Amino acid sequence: MHRQPNATVIMTGATKLRDMGTTAIDHAGTTPRRRRPVAVLVAAMAMLALSAVGRTQSDTAMNDLAERYVKLVLAMGQHDGDYVDAYYGPEEWRADAERRQLTLDEIGSEADALITELERTTTAPEPEELVRLRRQYLRRQLEALRARVRMLDGRALAFDDESSALYDAVAPSHPESYFEDTLTRLARALPGQGTLIERYGVFRADFVIPPDRLDQVFDVAIAECRRRTLEHVELPAGESFTVEYVTDKSWSGYNWYQGDFRSLIQVNTDLPIYIDRAIDLACHEGYPGHHVYNVLLEQHLVRTRGWPEFSVYALFSPQSLIAEGTANYGIEVAFPNEERLGFERAVLFPAAGLDASRTAEYYQVQALVKQLDYAGNEAARRYLNGEIDRAAAADWLTRYAMMAPERAEQRTRFFDQYRSYVINYNLGRDLVAAFIDTRSGGRPEQRWEAFADLLTSPRLPSGLRD
């Protein structure tokens, strides 16, 4: 995907602005950097200062390895345009990567050498959990980088092998029969003429956000997501994000973290946007999802601890399962079921000009459709393993995931671009939910605390099962 915006309407977390050209304007009225996030001077200075004062020999060795890891990720970005999802470290590191132009073989060899050196720095068990997690995280991120190098170099991996290598997790496999019971119940909830997907399309047509109300509805949703998050999570002053509406993408929404506690969030308007997507996208991409996750990593791990590896986000890595899992589970943390229904009925449906008396009816149907989430994984697994072609994958998504044909086709394009990344949304959400519920005992306030702790830690997907 390209970072250059293709939109004219933008918003920030609390303020809505309108751009008269093609460049986004932030809440301070300045033009943000376009395409690639650039170095943030304050974060870089804090990182360097912290690495120079009060560090043990082990800290210095780890930071040296972490710096080399960051430079390898940036080098990978020269070969894979999607690989570097965010970077806000020293600009000279990016310039160094562009100057050196490492080959894939050289990147792979340096990753191997880093893993070996990382093992040699291990001495006595680390007394602090975060430090132990940091070491495990860096090793696994390097292993994922090495796996991605091999993929770009032509090595084919089966879907599950790929997801294990890149994301430290494997999604369960389900046959068609697994989804049939849900489809039967959905058919009873949607009586009428035509196929089930046609009836579902007719039903959902009453819940599309009109284009002329889209910015208003998202503005309200973002404000409420932010308000709820700030009741439980302390965020640094000045954090904000900008929202742009874009077209011609394989995804429905994307957060491009810029550093300095700011994000650019893009919402794809190629297809109709339904009312449930307002809260889903506002939470997932913003509060308490991707924006909050990246802000807290920058605040606590980059600026406070001086750990440079968190100034870069390698998309095809275990970090993505944590990022997507927390972003999806964050919707439920911020809006427990009944609270969401109440807010939608009282605020969002009226803001969109929709019939608020049908709020419960809509979400009852959507709850059934949500049970089909793993059908998307099956379509991707079979398609990427060469068992079915694109048309069959789209048909599978229409039949078992209840995606309209045009949305199913968009999803197959996502498979082409991001491959096994799809597991990070549903499996990631389920792993995060189980981890948080165990840590919190299901109590709402403790759930927020456990959620925030996870957002500020370098825990791996495999560590969610501990």
N, C-alpha and C positions, 0 to 999 in steps of 0.2 A: 504494500500500500504506500501511497505517496503522502508525504507530510505537508505538501502545499495545499492550503485550504481551497475549497471550491464552493464558498458559501457567502452569504451577505448578512445573515442574522446571527448575532452572537449574544451570549449572556455570561455574567459571572455569578458566583454563588449568591450574592445578595443584590446585585445591580444588573439590570438589563441595558445593553447598549446596542446601537445600530451602526454598522460599518458602511461608509459611503463608497468604498472601493472593494478590493479583493484581499486586503491585509487586515487581520484581526487587530482590534484595539483593546487594550486591557483596561482595568478599572482606573488606572492612574493616567490614562490617556496617552500612553506611549506605545510604540509599535514593538511587539514581541519578536524574538528571533523566529525565522521561518525555516522549514525543512528540518534541520538538525538542531536539537537543543545544544546550546554552547555552554562553556564553563561558567560556573557561578563563582565569582571571586571570593565572596565571603566564605562559602563552603570550602573552597580550595585552601584559603588561608587558615581556616580552622583546622582542616585536615593536617596541614603541614605543621602547624603549631603544636597540635596534640601529639603528633608523631615524634616531636623533638623534645618534649618535656615529660619527665616522669614515666618513661616507658622502660620496661625491662628488656633484656636481651631477646627474650622470646617474643615480646610484642614487636620489636624491631624486625626480627626475622619474618614474622607473619606478615607484617605490613609490606616488607620487600616482596614476598611471594604474591601478596594480594595485588600490589602495583603491577607486577608482571602479568598476573591474570587479567587485570583490566586491559592492559595493552594488547593481550592476545584476543580478547573479545572485540576490541576495536579493529584489530587486524582481520578478524573474521567478517566484520562488517564490510570490508573491501570486496569480499567474495559473495556475500549473502545480504542483500538489501534489507531483509526483514530481521536480521539477527540482533542488531543493536536497537532495542526498543526505547531506551533512554540512556543518556549520559550527561552528567553535569560535573565531571571532575576537571582537572587542569587541562586547558586547551592544548598545551604542548604535548600531552600524551596522545591526543588524537592526531596532531600534526606528525608525531613520531610514527604512528601506525601508517599514516598516508605516505610518509617518506620511505619507510622500510619496504612496504609492499611485499610482505611475506607471502610465500606460496602456501598452498594447503598443506603440503608435506612439511614445510618448516613450522607451520602453526601446530600441526600434530606432534611433531618431534619436541617442540618447546613445551607443549601441554604434558607430554610424557615426562619430560625432565622436571617440570614443576611438581607433578604428583610424587615423583621420587624424592625430591628435596623436601616436600611437605611431610612425608613420612619420616625423614631423617630429623626433622625439628621436633618430633614427638619425644617428650621425656617422661616425667612423672605425670600422673593424671591431673588435668587442670582442675583447680578448686572451684571455679565459677562455671555454672551451667552454660551461660552465654558464650564463654570462651571455648568450651568443649564443642558446643553447637557450631561455632564459627569454623573450627577446624574441619568438622565433618562436612559442613556446607561447602567450603572452598574445594575440598577434594571432589565432592560429587558434582559440583558445577564444572570443574575441570574435566571430569570423566564425560559429562554430557557434551562439552565443547569438542572433545576428541571424537565422540560418536558422530556429531554433526559434521565434522571434517570428513570423516569416512563416507558419510552419506553424500556430501557434495562431490566427493571424489569418485562416486559411482557405485558404492557398495549398497545393495538393496537389503532392507530389513523388513521382516514381517511386521505387521501393525503392532502386535503386542511386544515384540522385541524392541521396536522403535520407541514405543511409549515408555518402556522400562529404562532404556538407555538414556532417553532425553529427560523424562519427567519423574523417574524414580517410582513409577506406579504402573499397574496393569488393570484395566477395567474389566469387570466380569463380562462374560459372553452370554447372550440370551437367544434362544430360538424364537421363531415366529409365535409359537404357542404361548410364550411368556407374556406377549402383549394382547392376546386375543380376548382375555377376560375384561381388560380395561376397555377395549374397543366395543365389546358387547354392552357394557354399562354406558359407554358414551353414546351408543346408538339409541339406547332407551331414553337418554336425556335429550336427544335431538330427533324427535319423531318428524315425519314428513316425507316428501318425495325426493328422489334422487339418491346418489351415493352418499355415504357418510361424510366424505370430505366436502361434497357439494352442500350438504345440509349444514355442516360446520361453517363453511364460508358464508352462507346466508345468515346464520346466527351471528357471526362475528361482525358482519357488515354494519350492524347497529351500534358497534362500539369502537369505530374508527375515530381518532381525533381529527377534526377538520383542520386542514393545513393552515387556515388563517387563525386558528387558536393554539397551534402547536407550541409556539414560544411562550404563550401565557401559561399553558398547562405545565410545561417543563419548569418554568420559573417557580411556580407554586410548589411543585414536587421537590425541586432542589432545595428550596427554602425550608421545607418541613424535614427533609432528610438531614440537612445541616443542623437544624435546631435540635433534633433528637440525638444526633451524634454528639453535639457539644455538651449535652447534659451529662454525658458519661466519659467522653474522651477529651483530654486537653490538647488543643492544637496550637501551634505557634502563631503569633501575631502576623498578619499579612498574608496568610495562606489564602489562595483563591484559585478559581479556574474559569476558563472561557469555554463556551459551548458554540460550536459551529454546525450548521446543517450542510451535509455534503451528499454527493451522488456517485454512482458507479463504483461501489465497493462490494467486497465479498462478505463483509460483516455488517452488523446493525449498529454497533457503537464502538468507539475506541478512545482510550485515554493515552495521550502522549505526554508523559511527565517531562516538564521543562527544567526542573531544579528550582532552587530558591523558593520552595513551597508552592509552586504553581504548576497547573496542568492545562493542556489544551484537550478538550473533549469534543469528538466529532460524532454526530448522529447521522446515520444514512437514511435519506428520505426516498430511496428508490421505490420502496413498497409502502403500502399503507401502514401507519403506526397506530396500534390499538391502545386503548386506555391503560391496560396493565403495564405497558412498556414505560410509562412515565415514571412510576415509582421504581420499576426494575432498573432502568437505565440511570436514573438519578442516584440510586443507592449503589449500583454495581460500579459505575464509572466514577462516581463522586464520593458521597458520604453514606456509609462508612467504608466504601469499597476502594477502588484503585487509587484515587486521589489521596485519601487518608493513609492508605498503606505506604505509598511512596513518600508522603510528607513525614510520617513517623520514622521510616527508615533513614531518611536524610537527617532528621533532627537527632535521633538517638544513636544511630550507628555510625553515620558519617561525621556529623559535626561534633557530637559529644565524645564518642569513643575514637574517632579518627580511623575508622576501618574503610579503606579506599575501595574495597571490592563492591560495596553497596552504592557507589556512585555510578555504576553501570548496571543495566538490566539486560541480560542475554535472554531473548525471547524463548528460544528452544532449550529450556533448562528446567530443572526442578523448581526453581523459583516461580515459574508460571503456574504450576499447580497450586501453590500456596496463594498466589495472587488472585487467580480466578476462583479458587475455592472460597477464600475469605470474602471476595466481592459478591459471590452468589449467596453465601450464607448470611452475609451482612444485611441482605434485604429482610430476612426473617428476624435478625437481631433487632433491627431498627423498627420493624413493623410486624410484631406478632399478629397472627391471623385476624382476630377480632378488631384490633386497633387499626389495621390496614383497611378492613371493610368500612369501619366507621369514618375514617378520613376520606376514603374514596367517595363514599356516599354523600358526605356533607360538603366536600370541597372539590375534589377532582372531577367527578362526573358533572356537576354544575359548571365548572370552569370550561369543560369541553363541550358543553351544551348537550350532554347525553342524559338519558332517562335514569335518574338516580334510584328509582324504585326497582331497577333490574340489577343492582350491584351484586347482591347475593347470588342471583341466578347466574350471572356471568362468571363469578369466581368459583361457583360449584362446578361448572363445565371446565374451567381452566385448571382446577385441581385434578380432574381426571386426565386432561391432556398432559399435565406435568408428569404423570406416572409413566408416560411414554418416552421420557427423556433419553433413556438408554437406547432407544431405537436408532437415534442418530449415530451412536457409536457403532452399532452393527452395520449400518449402511457404509460408514467410513471404513470399517475393518474389511468388509467384503470387497468394496471398491478398490481400496489401496492394495489389498492382497491379490488383486487381479481375478477374483472369483466372479465379479459382475462388472458390467460396463457402466458408463455414466448414466445412460437412460434408465437402466435397472436400479441404480442407486437412487435416482430421483423418484422413481416409482415406489421404491421401498420407503423413502421418507414421506411420500404422500399417503401411502397406505398405513404405515405403522407409527409415524411420528406426527401425523395430521398436519403436514405442511402443504399449503397450496402449491400447485405446480411451479409457479414462478419463484416462490420462496425456496422450494426444494432445489431448483436449478441453481439459485444463488448459493445454496449450501454446498452443492457439489463443487462449485468454484472455490469455496473455502477449503474443502478437502484437498483440492489440487495445491493450494498455496500453503496451507498450514498442516496438512496431513493429520497425524495422530494427536495434534494439539487439542482436538475436540474432547478428549477425556478429561481435560482440566476443569471443564465447567461442571459436569454432573458428578463424576467421581471425586473431583476436588471438593465440591460442595459437601458431599456425603462424608468424606474423610474429615473435613474441618468440623462439620456438625457433630460427629461422634466425639472428636477430640474435645471440643468446647463443652459439650454436654457432660462429658466425664469430669472435666476439670471444674465445672460450675455446679454440678449436681442438679442442673436444670433450673436453677434460681436466676431470675432475670438480671439482677444487679451483678451477681457473680459471673453471669454469662458475658456481660459487657466487659468486665475486668479481664476474664480469660481471653476474650476476643482481642482486646487491645494488647495484651501481653504477646499473643501470637503475631500480631502485626509488627511488633517491634523486636522480633527475634529471628535468628537465621535458621529456624527449624526446617528440616527437610520433610517431604511427603512421607517417607518411610518412618520418620519420627512421630508422625501423627498417630501411629498405632501403639506407641509406647504407653 
